[in-house]
Amino acid sequence: MKNLDSAPLVVVDLETSGVNPFRHDVLALALVPLNSELRPHVVFVKPPEIRWTEYARANFAKFAAEWERNAVAPVEACASIESYLRNTFGDQPATPIGHNIGFDVAFLRKLAFLGNRDELPSLSHRAIDTHTLLYVLAASGRIPSSAVSSTGAFEHFGITVSESVRHTALGDAVATRELFLRLVEFL
């Protein structure tokens, strides 16, 4: 695990206003380095217009007060993300890790666009997906198929996430960090 502590790996989790990056937006983003000695970073984003799904609007209540106090425009959010990643990992782009990371990457691309950028250069275009790892383990019979979802995986690997922080960017990123480390040990 020592090599992982020095690698530029960061768990990413987003909370969005829905599931379609063409219609919905990033509202909160957490970056949690795999190395637990490095501090995490949370950014709240205030998009130009918010279109909601019912589930996203209901979940938003968990962090709405903090969002109201701290949300910034996409340009500032991108600058904050890039500054944090450069200060944490230097010139080496950080590789994002996440559960169903393709979802997060699609929304990060939209956020970069709204932030007047083509990309977030401090974040690698390559990614590690815990969902894919779990799917392969389930398909090979090494874990039950119920452990492929994030909730099922947290339960299977004994990762406790308080309901008050479940489905918040920081709460899920911290839990996914623990999940990834357990998967590395398991593999």
Helices and strands as residue ranges (DSSP letters): H 2-6, E 9-16, E 26-33, E 41-44, H 54-60, H 64-70, H 74-89, E 95-98, H 101-114, E 128-129, H 130-139, G 145-147, H 150-156, H 169-186
